[in-house]
Amino acid sequence: MSALTASGTTLRSTLINGAIGGLIAAVANVIVYLLATSVFAVEILIPQPPDMTTMGPLPLPFVIFASFLPGLAAAGLLTVLKGNKRTFIIIAAVVLVLSMFPLLTTGMAAPTAIVLGIMHVVAAAAITYMLALRG
């Protein structure tokens, strides 16, 4: 028997909804990435390791990875919050706003920052919908 959260949903269903939200976010962000780079000819350059001072292209696999994993992390957060969806939505909104600051402070070109900002909103919307509104 699986453990129940305060709202009566199982940990398993929360993790599944987080994974689905992450998958939706990944697919949607791949579409955003391809539209931006192919149709609108935006060269998405981000700070590169190890020194983070040189700019290089954003690899597509990173878009997929960085869109999917937050779904699992958010499912874990919702579990820790014992299913408190109101608190979860507030935290998700704060994290979304905070995620915009690096886009404005790392010296990225405006088109890159706009595309990445759109990707952040897409991921937040898909993951929050699956966990807080649908789940």
C-alpha positions in Angstrom: 0.0 0.0 0.0 1.4 3.4 -0.9 1.6 6.4 1.5 -1.1 9.0 1.3 -0.6 12.7 1.3 -2.8 15.0 3.2 -5.1 15.6 0.2 -5.6 11.8 -0.2 -3.5 11.4 -3.3 -0.7 8.9 -3.4 3.0 9.7 -3.6 3.0 7.6 -6.7 0.3 9.6 -8.5 2.0 12.9 -7.4 5.3 11.7 -8.9 3.5 10.5 -12.1 1.8 13.9 -12.5 5.1 15.6 -11.9 6.8 13.5 -14.6 3.9 14.1 -17.0 4.2 17.9 -16.3 7.9 17.7 -16.9 7.4 15.8 -20.1 4.8 18.3 -21.3 7.2 21.1 -20.4 10.1 19.4 -22.3 8.1 18.9 -25.4 6.7 22.4 -25.4 10.1 23.9 -24.7 11.7 21.9 -27.6 9.0 23.5 -29.8 9.8 27.0 -28.4 13.5 26.3 -28.9 13.1 25.1 -32.5 10.8 28.0 -33.4 13.2 30.5 -31.9 16.3 29.1 -33.6 14.9 28.0 -36.9 12.0 30.3 -37.7 13.1 33.5 -35.8 16.9 32.8 -36.2 17.6 33.6 -32.5 21.1 32.4 -31.5 20.6 31.2 -28.0 23.9 31.8 -26.2 24.3 31.2 -22.5 27.2 31.4 -20.1 29.5 28.3 -20.4 31.3 26.5 -17.7 33.8 26.4 -16.1 34.2 30.2 -15.7 30.7 31.2 -16.9 32.2 34.3 -18.6 32.2 33.0 -22.1 29.0 32.6 -24.1 28.1 29.4 -26.0 25.1 27.8 -27.7 22.4 26.2 -25.6 22.3 22.5 -26.4 18.9 21.0 -27.1 19.4 18.1 -24.7 19.9 20.6 -21.9 16.5 22.1 -22.8 14.9 18.7 -22.4 16.8 17.9 -19.2 16.1 21.3 -17.6 12.4 21.1 -18.5 11.8 17.6 -17.3 13.7 17.5 -13.9 11.8 20.4 -12.3 8.6 18.3 -12.7 10.1 15.7 -10.4 11.4 18.3 -8.0 8.1 20.0 -7.9 6.4 16.6 -7.2 8.8 16.2 -4.3 8.0 19.6 -3.0 4.2 19.0 -3.2 4.8 15.8 -1.3 6.7 17.6 1.4 3.9 20.1 1.6 1.5 17.2 2.2 -0.6 18.1 -0.8 -1.1 21.8 0.2 -1.7 23.1 -3.3 -2.2 26.7 -2.3 1.2 26.9 -0.7 2.6 24.9 -3.7 1.3 27.5 -6.2 2.7 30.4 -4.2 6.1 28.8 -4.0 5.9 27.9 -7.7 5.1 31.6 -8.5 8.0 32.9 -6.4 10.4 30.4 -8.0 9.3 31.5 -11.4 9.9 35.1 -10.6 13.3 34.4 -9.1 14.2 32.3 -12.2 13.9 35.4 -14.3 16.7 37.3 -12.5 19.7 35.4 -14.0 18.2 36.2 -17.5 18.5 39.9 -16.7 21.9 39.8 -15.0 24.2 37.5 -17.0 24.8 39.7 -20.0 22.7 37.6 -22.4 21.3 39.3 -25.6 17.7 40.4 -25.3 16.4 37.8 -27.8 18.0 35.0 -25.8 16.7 36.3 -22.5 13.2 36.5 -24.0 13.3 33.0 -25.4 14.6 31.6 -22.1 12.0 33.6 -20.1 9.2 32.1 -22.3 10.7 28.6 -21.7 10.6 29.2 -17.9 6.9 30.3 -18.1 6.0 27.3 -20.2 7.7 24.8 -17.8 6.1 26.5 -14.8 2.7 26.4 -16.4 2.9 22.8 -17.5 4.3 21.5 -14.2 2.0 23.6 -12.0 -1.0 22.6 -14.0 -0.3 18.9 -13.7 0.5 19.0 -10.0 -1.8 21.6 -8.5 -4.7 22.0 -10.9 -5.1 18.6 -12.5 -3.5 16.3 -9.9 
